[in-house]
Structure formats: C-alpha cells, structure tokens
C-alpha cells in the first residue's frame, strides 16, 4: 500500500512530465513561428528589391552576409530572377 507521500511523489513526477511536454510544445511552436517570420520577411525584401530593380545589390549583400557555401548555393535563384528581370525590360 502506497503511503500518502509516495502518492504525492508520483503525482509530482507526472506533473513535471506534463510541464516538460508543454514547454517542449511551446519551444517548437516558437521555432516554427520564427521560421515563418523569416520566410515572410525574406519574401517582402525580395519583392521590394525586385520592384526597385535592385536584386543585384541584394545578391551582393547576401554574398557578403552568408558564410557557408551550403547557404550560398541558393543564390542561383536570385541570379535567375535578375536574368529574367533583364529580359522583361
């Protein structure tokens, strides 16, 4: 037969596990929200540079900002956008 203290300790253990699970869900949601914000800001910046005709300047800034070759590999997308915008002129 479990004593009152043992029951309370079991409840405490379960409660701590539930708290940890809620905290983990909140951290995950925050990371997803931060990622979504970065995507939206990036979209806005690209759109504004496209409208202003300054995609080449944006590409130069990114070239300086990005340190890893892995990240720089996606700059071809901007290169294509720059080339396409020159064709439309």
Steps between C-alpha positions, in 0.01 A plus 500: 500500500643833389537763763364850454854626437559240230174596328594867511846424361342305213265790430796739508689284250199490264447875535867573422474282189188687386670836562803389300276387213317835494829691505631288212186568295534874568868498392408311183219744421730797558767356268237441231366854544852645477563301182171619351589860587839464329330365188252789494769763556715342230208500261433866570866596453528311171175651372607853591842455335334351193265798471787745550724318253765444764517121510870510405573713807305257718701214357825680579386561856407135541830389352678696773258396774491126435806322631428136411525367146195288579296818549650677199388221269148645489616833360450359151129571553576872527730473197209356301265770627752767400540347154122469456443860605752620240324302227166667584645851468 
